[in-house]
Amino acid sequence: MTRLVVVSAGLGVPSTTRLLADRLASATAEALGEVDVEHIELRQLAHQLTDRLLTGFAGEELAEAIESVRRAAGLVVVTPVFSASYSGLFKTFFDVLDADLLDGKPVLVAATAGTPRHSLVLDHALRPLFSHLHAVVVPTGVFAASEDFGDAHEGALSGRIDRAAGELAALMGKVDSTARRRRTVADEFAEPTPFEELLRRASGVAG
């Protein structure tokens, strides 16, 4: 069954970050039909993330979370805004992933904050991060300020959620689980391209 993993970096219980994550997960699941949804609360992994940075070893729960991300056909990632960017807890989780773990994986980015002034965090922080990780970020990101959860703005927020969820579902339906990871330097040395072939390619001569 298709697996959707939702990564939430909210610190409070309850939190608007988890609330937005739940709504995005529900909308994506509805668009996909049959889907296995798994939630990863980074708040519960804070100590293990610190240990991973200091020792290089992942605790059992953190290792399971990383493996869940590896097996996911798509991700919903939601962070609260701190100092006009993603939270340190959020960044740390993606720092400890293997370099190629998110290659080609569809990702829906979302963020919450107390004020709409932080809405650009999606474009100046989250998109560059996941582009660097070689993920495929859906066109519509979702930002929600505290006021967006009120009745006056509910329709606009719901519209953004449904649009982003539909885009993620469409990408997840096209994921090829057999797709090759990107080639590394080690791969190139293991299977070097003959120099004559490189010359032919550079000159445009057919092989």
Beta strands, then each sheet from edge to edge (+ up, - down):
strand 1: 3-8
strand 2: 36-41
strand 3: 74-82
strand 4: 85-86
strand 5: 106-113
strand 6: 136-137
strand 7: 142-145
sheet 1: 2+ 1+ 3+ 4-
sheet 2: 2+ 1+ 3+ 5+ 6+
sheet 3: 2+ 1+ 3+ 5+ 7+
end
